[in-house]
Amino acid sequence: MIRAEVAQELRRRGIRVTAQRMAVAEAILGGHEHLTVQEIYQRVKERFPHITIGTIYNTLEVLTSSGIVQPLPFPRGTKYDTNMEPHINLVCIRCGHIEDVRDEEGLLQRLAQEASHCSGYRTVSHHMDIYGFCPRCSS
């Protein structure tokens, strides 16, 4: 997402646009990485040396509650996912790398519907994690 698109999306969702929020949003929305709070903080700190980790957490909370990012709690710490489409996260148990796999056949949606039907739950979101070794770590 380019800067103007990020600002427009934040405004569209009713989020006040500030320089710090823009920096956090750009750091996390700039690619397909799944970043931790510390990684986001390090990237934003390059541009805003006086930003606090609290500002990063607060901004991530705003982005999460507005549906722009999704926290992914993992044993090595929470990472933030910007891919809000149904997909599978392939997680390397050695290096922690996460790769997204699109759900082109709609399998996750059907699985969520079946789980909802069987349990009576009203589902609001879903994601799936599969753990293994990435190509680099499996060699």
Secondary structure, DSSP 8 states (H G I E B T S, - for coil): --HHHHHHHHHHTT----HHHHHHHHHHHTSS--EEHHHHHHHHHHH-TT--HHHHHHHHHHHHHTTS-EEE--TT--EEE---SSEEEEEETTT--EEEEE-TT-HHHHHHHHHHHHH--------EEEEE--HHHH-
